[in-house]
């Protein structure tokens, strides 16, 4: 459970602390006031990534040099006076370098912080999950996998670092030929090997997650949309992995793909294969729903995925994640709102944003703690 969130020089927040208790919390106010930044800070603390920014430095306010997040959490059900049950998760974000993650004042890995806080989120950036770009679907899968599977986030980070280095070398090779080009090819080999090693582990992790998610997602989709046919997920890649492939088997397939695309990559100047190119398809009744999905079908799938994420993380770790809902109710019809309100009531803690309290179910507003987020003097966000 989250006890407080402090934001310093993060987006519209100059410096502010929001205190939280068990139950549902609603932060409401006009667009751009800073409501979503509270949820974003929780996601960054839990996963090391932002759902709104490609690079963490983008969250730094104005032209400042750094931003920081401090989230205090307490074990579910623990005595509030028990100091040993409380942890402080810090993330220091520099415009010039990588983020620094701190647990109780000691530098730690992203994964160490993720062991203390897990979140399940419904965010506007993912409302195009079914029909949007593959990066949206990969992002959701990676966010859940990083909280479900120990070591996944670290492996994904190493993969992305190797990918940047290899792409830089491929681009440099376009500008030269002869001995210089051969030298770059030699320099690129270890990065290719790292992509194969880490990429195969990322793929195997995603496949394992989808296998575990399948029965849960089928059940939650039936709960949300009982009149629709069965829902299935399919992992799409050039390598056509089987659902149960191990990391070593994935590595063999990925290595073959690198061999097959080497010449084309040399002409195009970027990496053509790997998990950063993969996708997920959602099938209902045996058919891909992307070409014909109605708005209602898309919202049903989003809600089913959210409920499945909550169930999966709860079963894996023994306690539910904190539920984060960013303007979720404006995306749902009355029936789906009822499903969501019921789920909120069953969870220890939820953080919800809305532009106005009137946008939310009256019963939820009556039970929740509500605070308005406003623009204070100088334009900085403040909690009223």
N, C-alpha and C positions, 0 to 999 in steps of 0.2 A: 504494500500500500504506500502511496506517495503522501508524505506529510507536508512538503513544501517544494516550490519551484522558484529558483532565483534566476533572473535573466539580467545580464550586464552587457550593454552595447550590442544587443541582438535585435536586428531589424528596427521596429519602432520603439523598443524598450531601451531607455537609457540605463536605468537600474531599478529593478522592482522585484518584490517577493510576493508570491501567492501562496497562502496557507490552505491546506486541504485536510479533510477529515474523511472517515468512511462514508460510503453512500454516493449519491449522484451530485455532481457539481455542474452548474450551468454558467458559462461566461457568455454574456450577450453584449451587443453593441454594433455600431455601424461598421461597414466593411473597411478594412485598413486600420482599425483601431489597435489591433494587436492580439486578438483572441486566439487566432490560429497559431501564433508564435508560441503560446504556452504548450499547445499539443506538440508542435514541432520540437520544442526543447525536450519533451519527454521521449519522443521517438529517437532523437539523436542520442540521448543518454542511454537508452536501451539497446540501440542497434549500431550506433556510430555513424549513421547515415541520415540525411534529410530526405523526406518525401517531396520537398518543394525545390530543392537546389541540387544541381549537378555536382557542385563542389561546396564543401562546408564554408569556405571563405565568403560565399555569397550571402550568408546570414549576418555578416558583420555590418553594424549600423553605419550608414553614411560612408565617409572616407576614413574611418577609424582603422587602427592597426590590428585590433583583436576583439573578440567577444568571448563571453564565458557563460556557462550554464552550471547550476548547482542544484541537484535534485536530492532531497532527503527522503529516504524510504524506511519503512518499518515492516518487519515480518508480519504477515497476516496472522491475526489472533494473538499477537504478542502483547504483553503488558506495556502500556505507553511509557512507564517509568523505567523499563529495562533498556539501559543504554547499549547492551550487547546486541539487541535486536534491531538497532538502528544503524543505517549506513548513509554516507554522503557520497553521491556520484557527481564528479565534476568533469566538465569538458571545456578545455581552453582552446579556442580556435584562433589561429594566427593567419593574417592575410599572406604572410611570407612563407609559411611552412605548414607542416602537418598538424592535425589536432592532437592535443595531449589529453589523455584520459587519466583521471585520478579517482581512487577509491579510498575514502577516509584519509585523505591527505597524501597518499602514496601513489606514485605513478604506476598504472596497471594497463593491461590490454583492454581493448573494446569488449572482448568476451567476458572478462572479469566483471565489468560493469553490468553486462547483460545477464549474468547469473543473479544479480540483485534486483533487476527490474525487467519485467516483460510486459509488452503492450500488444493489444489488438486494435486495429484502427480502421475506420471508415472515413476516407478523405476524398474531397472533390477531384483530386488529381487522378484517382482510380475509377471514376465513374465511367470512363471510356474503356474500361478493361476489356470488354468483349470485342468492340469494333475499333479500338484505338491502336496505337503503335505497339509492336512487340516489346519495346522497352518498358511499357507500363506493366505488362504481364510478367516480364522477368523481374521487375522491381518488387512486385508483390510477392512473388515466389521467393526471392532472395531475402526479403524482410522476415518472412515467416521462417524460412530455413535457418537463418542466423540465430533465431531464438529457440528453435526446436532442436538443433543439432550442434553440439559442442564442436568448435573448431571451424565451422563453416565460414563465418565472417572473416576470420584470419586468412583462410585459403582463398576466398574470393578477392580479398584485398591484394594478396600476392599475385594472383592472376591478373588483376587490373593493372598493377604496376608493371608486370612483364609485358603486357599488351601495349602499354604506352611506349615502352622502350623499343619494342620490336617495330611498332608503327613508325616511330621516329627514324629508325634505321632504314626501313623500306622507303620512306619518303626521301631520305638523304641519297639513297642509291639511285633514285630517278635522275639525279643531277650529275652523276659521274659514270664512267665506264672503265673498262680495262682493269688494271691492278687495284685501283681505288674501289671499284665495285666488288671485286673479289674479297678485298679486305673487310668491307662492310658485311658481306655474306658470312665470313668467318666470325665476325663479331656478333652476328645475329643468332648463330647456332645455339648458344646456351639459353638465350631468351626463348627460342622455339621449344627447347627441351623443358623449360620451366612452364611454358604455356601448356604443353602436353601433360605434364605432371599435375599441375594445379587445376587445369581445365577439366581433366578427367575426374578429379575429386569433386569439383563443383557439379559436374553433370551427374555423377553418382549420388551426390547429396540431394540434388533436385529430384532425381528419379525415386529415391527412397522416400522423400517427403510426399510426392504425388501418390505413391503406393499406400502410405499410411493415411493420407488425406481422403483417398477415394471412397471408402465406406462411410466415413463421417460426412463428407460433402454430399453424398447421395442421400443420406438421412436428413440433413439440414435443408437440402433443396426440396425434398418431399414435404418437409414441414412448412416451408415458405410458399411453395408452389405445388400443392398436392394434385392439381389437375394436369400438370405437365409430365411428359415422359421422363424416363430416367436420365440423369446427368452423368456424363463421363468426361474425364480430362485426358488429353493426349499430348505427349512431349514431341515437339517437332524439331528436327535437326537434319542437316545434310548427312550425318552419319547413321541416321535411322536406328538409334539405340533401342534395344529391347527394354521393357519396363523394369526388369530385374537385373540389369547388367551391373557388374562390379566396377570399381575404379580401374582395375588393371585391364578389364575388357574394353572399357571406354577409352583408355589410353591407346590401346592398339588401333582402334577405329580412328581416333583423332590423329595419331601419327600418320596413318595412311592418307588421311585428308590433307595434311600439310604437304606430304610428298606430291599429291596430285595437283595441288593448287600453287605450288612454288613458282612456276613460270608466270602464271597469271598475276600473282601477287607482285612479282617483279615489275610488271607493266603498270599495275594500278596503284601501287604504293601504299597498300594497307592490308591488314590481316583479314583473310576472307573466311576463315573457319574458326570454330570455338564456341563456347557457351554464350559469348556476347552476341552471337548471331542466331541463337536458338529462340524458340517460341513455344507457346502453349495454345492448344485449341480446345474449345468446350463443345461437346456434342450432346444434344438432347434428342432422344429417340434415334440415335445412330447417325445423326447429321450435324455437321458443323453449323452452329447457330449464328456465326458472325455475319454472313451475308444477309440474313433475314430477321435478325433479332429485333423485337419491338423494345420500346423503352421499358415496358413492364418486365419483359424477360431479362433485360440487362440488370434492372434493379433487384429482381429476385435472385439472380446469380450473385450479385455483390453481397446481398444480405446472407445468403447461404454460405458464401465463402467466409464472411465475418464470423458467423456462428460456428463454422467448422474450425476456424483458426482458434477461437476461444476454447472449444472442446479439446482440440489436439494439444494445445499448450497446457491446459489444465491436467489432462491425462498424463502427459510426459513429466510434468514438474510437481504435481501434487497440489497446486493452488492456481486459481484463475489469474489471467493477466489483467492489468488495468485497461478498461475499455475507453478508447478515445474516439469521439464522434464529432467530426468537423462539418457543421451545417448539414448533417445527415437527413434530418427530418424534411427539409425542403425538397429532397430527392425522392421521397417515398409517398405512396398513396396511403389512405387511412388504414387499410388492412395490413400493409407491411409496417406501418408505424406501430400498430398494436403488437406485432411480433417483436419489434425492437424494444418497446417499453417493457414488455414482459421479461426480456433478456436482461435489461438494465436492472430491473428489480431483483434479479437472482444473483447479481454480481456484487462483490464487496465494494468496488469503487469504479465510478465512471466519470469522465470529464467530457462535457458536451458544449459545443459552441452554437450560437444562433444569432441572427441579426436582431431578432425581437422575441420576447417570451411568448408572444401570440402565435409564433410559428411552431410551438411545441405542444405536445399533448397536455391538457390541463392537469391530469393526474400526476404526470411527471414533474411539472413545475411545482405542484403542491408539496411533493416529497423532497425535492432537491434543494440544495443551497445555491442561490442565484446571486451573481455579482455582475455589475456592468463594467465593461472595459471602455475607457474613454481616452481621448487625447488630452493630456495635461498641458501645463505651460511649456512652451517651446516645442510642442507637438509630440512629446514622448508619451508612450502608453502608460496608463495608471489604472489600477483596480479600484473602483469607487466603493 
